[in-house]
Amino acid sequence: MKTAMAFGTFDILHPGHINFLNQAKEYGQLIVIIARDKTVKQVKGRLPKYGEKQRLKAIKGLNLTHKAILGSLGDKYAAIKEYQPDIICLGYDQTYFVEQLKKLKLKIKIIRLKSFKPHKYKTSIIKNIHNK
């Protein structure tokens, strides 16, 4: 069986995330890498609402993955090198660390998944609604 890998912050878990994971799961046994708090701060300029351990627990609780782990604080591509997935599934809006994937020269197929009601189910939109 093929192995698929997906990455994300998964802060404020919503139907868009679940759709993303279900799409990724169609490509093989799914390994999900949860972004570390420090990485989210570096990339997005702010910490996620929920800590990395809470977000990891939430993803594991969905029972949609073969394995869910926290990403590396050092080498952002360590999990890819370790697990060598056949396919990497990217969300429609994932842009960080993508260009470097091609430079790894690993024989991994990269697939961009379809969005699921992005005008409604996007963490930044949901956060704005909750903060009003």
MOGI-V904177 format. One record per backbone hydrogen bond with DSSP energy under -1.0 kcal/mol. CO is the residue of the C=O (numbers start at 1). NH is the residue of the N-H. Records with the same first field share a line. If there is no record, write none. Layout:
BEGIN
CO=NH / NH
END
This chain:
BEGIN
2=29
3=86 / 87
4=31
5=89
6=33
8=35
14=18
15=19
16=20
17=21
18=22
19=23
20=24
21=25
24=27
25=28
29=4
30=66 / 67
31=6
32=69
33=8
34=71
36=40
37=41
38=42
39=43
40=44
41=45
51=55
52=56
53=57
54=58
55=59
56=60
57=61
59=62
60=63
67=32
69=34
75=78
77=81
78=82
79=83
80=84
86=109
87=5
88=111
90=113
91=94
95=98
101=104
106=108
109=88
111=90
117=120 / 121
122=126
123=127
124=128
125=129
126=130
127=131
END
